Amino acid sequence: MPTILLETLIDAPIERCFSLSLSIDAHTQSMGSSAERAVAGVTSGVIGPGESVTWQARHFGVPLRMTSLISEYERPSRFVDEQTQGPFARWWHEHRFEASGRQTRMIDHIEFEAPFGFLGKIAERLVLERYMKRLIGQRNLWLKQRLEA
């Protein structure tokens, strides 16, 4: 099962970083390349503990839907979103935030598993891990630019 770890240093207070990371509207704007939009559950504003959102997007030219739940929430240092329905056999994404003076270190820890057994494992190695790392990296850059503006 692939694991992705990304760190982003942001010149903004931890509380602002945490809040923007939970914004449905910010997520939609940051994922413009995949036309991602919230279609059920919390569809705008800030999502909170125990709440879910269903995303509709297009990846690799394929329309996909994924419902994720905020399963753990420790404001302003950590939250976890987990897929409850969708394209992955498993999707777990921990968002951590550490204050460092006037900066915030944002850490993404993602564990995922593709469906389809052996074929899914091949897709993880050949395509998915690199694709997901790039996608989350682009989102983090978008967040950093907005928070530092």
Number of C-alpha atoms within 10 A of each C-alpha: 11 13 13 15 12 14 14 16 17 23 18 20 19 22 15 12 25 21 14 17 20 18 18 20 16 18 19 20 16 20 17 12 13 17 15 20 22 20 15 13 15 17 18 17 12 14 19 18 15 11 13 21 23 21 22 19 20 14 13 8 8 8 12 14 17 19 20 22 21 20 17 16 16 10 15 16 16 17 21 20 24 21 22 18 15 16 15 16 15 16 19 19 20 19 20 20 23 18 17 14 10 10 15 22 19 23 18 21 15 21 17 21 21 20 15 12 10 10 10 16 16 13 15 20 12 11 10 18 19 12 14 15 16 12 15 17 16 15 20 22 15 16 20 18 12 14 15 11 7
